[in-house]
Amino acid sequence: MKTKRLILGIVFTVIMIGVGIAMFFALSKSSTSIGEVAFSEISMIHSENTLILNGMLVSSAKSYRDSTYNIQGDALNIVINSGIVSKKYPDGSFEIKIEDERISNINVVYLQDGKTFTLIYPK
């Protein structure tokens, strides 16, 4: 009887560890490097203070999560966050539309991945 409980306890523990690892990978996100992105459109519409970025992540195992940006002088730095494909985040395609009154002053756009900045507009 004790052996049966011990085996069930071990099996339960292994299953819970597996579920925990799967949840970690499904929920974690990280910034995306230029080698992981294929842009289909990068449009700067100064008169409307709008930047449009369309594209997809090139790895079929990665999904688009969200993006953030900051403006420094005439440069806009954008971070595209990605993670493992999940039910909530099923694919890597994205359409990012940034509307900010400061965009009329923007001349360059960089994709930021940690401390690395890659020029994506103009090219």
C-alpha positions as CSV (number, residue, x, y, z in Angstrom):
1,M,0.0,0.0,0.0
2,K,2.8,2.4,0.9
3,T,4.6,1.6,-2.4
4,K,1.4,2.4,-4.4
5,R,1.1,5.8,-2.6
6,L,4.8,6.5,-3.2
7,I,4.5,5.7,-6.9
8,L,1.3,7.9,-7.2
9,G,3.1,10.7,-5.4
10,I,6.1,10.6,-7.8
11,V,3.8,10.4,-10.9
12,F,1.8,13.4,-9.6
13,T,4.9,15.4,-8.9
14,V,6.4,14.7,-12.3
15,I,3.1,15.8,-14.0
16,M,2.9,19.0,-11.9
17,I,6.5,19.9,-12.8
18,G,5.7,19.3,-16.5
19,V,2.6,21.5,-16.3
20,G,4.7,24.2,-14.6
21,I,7.4,24.1,-17.2
22,A,4.8,24.3,-20.0
23,M,3.0,27.2,-18.4
24,F,6.3,29.1,-18.0
25,F,7.1,28.7,-21.7
26,A,3.6,29.6,-22.8
27,L,3.4,32.7,-20.7
28,S,6.9,34.0,-21.0
29,K,7.8,36.7,-23.6
30,S,10.9,38.3,-24.8
31,S,12.0,41.0,-27.2
32,T,12.5,40.0,-30.8
33,S,15.6,40.5,-32.9
34,I,15.7,41.7,-36.5
35,G,16.6,38.1,-37.7
36,E,13.3,36.9,-36.3
37,V,11.1,39.4,-38.1
38,A,9.9,39.8,-41.7
39,F,8.3,43.2,-42.3
40,S,5.8,43.5,-45.2
41,E,5.1,47.2,-44.6
42,I,6.7,50.1,-42.7
43,S,4.8,53.3,-43.3
44,M,5.4,56.7,-41.7
45,I,2.5,59.1,-42.2
46,H,3.8,62.4,-40.7
47,S,0.6,64.3,-41.6
48,E,-1.5,61.8,-39.4
49,N,1.2,61.3,-36.8
50,T,1.1,57.6,-37.5
51,L,3.6,54.7,-37.9
52,I,2.3,51.4,-39.3
53,L,4.3,48.2,-39.1
54,N,3.0,45.0,-40.6
55,G,4.8,41.7,-40.7
56,M,5.3,38.3,-39.1
57,L,7.8,36.4,-37.0
58,V,9.7,33.9,-39.2
59,S,9.8,31.1,-36.7
60,S,6.6,29.0,-36.7
61,A,7.1,28.3,-33.0
62,K,7.0,32.0,-32.0
63,S,3.9,34.2,-31.7
64,Y,3.5,37.9,-31.5
65,R,2.6,39.1,-28.0
66,D,2.7,42.9,-28.0
67,S,5.0,45.9,-28.6
68,T,6.2,49.0,-26.8
69,Y,8.0,52.1,-28.1
70,N,9.8,55.1,-26.9
71,I,10.8,58.3,-28.7
72,Q,14.1,60.0,-28.2
73,G,14.6,63.1,-30.3
74,D,14.0,62.2,-33.9
75,A,14.2,58.4,-33.3
76,L,11.4,56.0,-32.4
77,N,12.6,52.7,-30.8
78,I,10.2,49.9,-30.9
79,V,10.3,46.6,-29.0
80,I,8.3,43.7,-30.5
81,N,7.7,41.0,-27.9
82,S,7.2,37.3,-28.8
83,G,6.8,34.0,-27.1
84,I,6.0,30.4,-27.7
85,V,2.8,29.8,-29.7
86,S,-0.1,29.1,-27.4
87,K,-3.9,29.0,-27.6
88,K,-4.0,32.7,-26.5
89,Y,-1.2,33.7,-29.0
90,P,-1.7,31.4,-32.0
91,D,0.6,33.0,-34.7
92,G,3.4,35.4,-35.4
93,S,1.7,37.9,-37.7
94,F,1.3,41.4,-36.5
95,E,-0.1,44.8,-37.4
96,I,1.2,47.6,-35.2
97,K,-0.3,51.1,-35.5
98,I,1.3,53.8,-33.4
99,E,-0.4,57.1,-33.2
100,D,1.5,59.8,-31.4
101,E,1.7,63.5,-31.9
102,R,5.5,63.3,-31.7
103,I,5.7,61.1,-34.8
104,S,5.7,64.2,-37.0
105,N,9.3,64.8,-35.7
106,I,10.5,61.2,-36.3
107,N,13.1,60.6,-39.1
108,V,14.3,57.1,-38.1
109,V,12.8,53.9,-36.6
110,Y,14.9,51.3,-34.8
111,L,13.9,47.8,-33.7
112,Q,15.3,47.4,-30.2
113,D,16.3,44.0,-28.8
114,G,17.9,44.5,-25.4
115,K,20.8,46.9,-26.0
116,T,20.9,46.2,-29.7
117,F,19.2,48.8,-32.1
118,T,18.7,47.9,-35.7
119,L,17.5,50.6,-38.2
120,I,14.3,49.5,-39.9
121,Y,13.2,52.9,-41.3
122,P,14.3,54.4,-43.6
123,K,16.1,51.6,-45.4
